[in-house]
Amino acid sequence: MNRAALRDLFDYTGWAWEQIREAVPRDEMLVAAAPGSGWPNLRNCLAHIILAYDRWVPAIVDLAAEPLPEPAGRDFRIWGQIDAQRARTRAGLEAALDRWSDDELQQLHEVDIDGAPVQYSRAELILHLLLHERGHHGDVTTLFWQLGLGEETMLEYRFHLGRHER
């Protein structure tokens, strides 16, 4: 995967995040119980997405994976906290992505993943992280339905392309 394709997926996940943020009318909805969703609330799902960046960006940039952090009890309870953390983690990845050539993105490196050395390219790790986020869009959609926010928000890639009437 080259930088242009990774950039497109990076931009798409940014667009999808904006759709998610716009769909949640109040901070209280972040911590509202969502039985049957697989997550206790929207906050936990969004925190998981964001904290994955905290784990994988060091693996991509510095080639050293960190354990997946857990959110503190007061973290990720308002959009201001959530957006600030997401912006911080994605900014580091975006800056690195913009400076690497396609050849540098494809070069294999040994990365310590949970104590085992594994060969990955930076492109593969970036793709993994962005697809991880994309995978949780389904969880967010389920949470939206459980919270009564479901019908209006579309996170599909085709809507990102903007070739439709909304």
Secondary structure, 3 states (H helix, E strand, C coil): CCHHHHHHHHHHHHHHHHHHHHHCCCCHHHHCCCCCCCCCCHHHHHHHHHHHHHHHHHHHHCCECCCCCCCCCCCCCCHHHHHHHHHHHHHHHHHHHHHCCHHHHHCEEEEEECCEEEEEEHHHHHHHHHHHHHHHHHHHHHHHHHCCCCCCCCCCHHHHCCCCCC
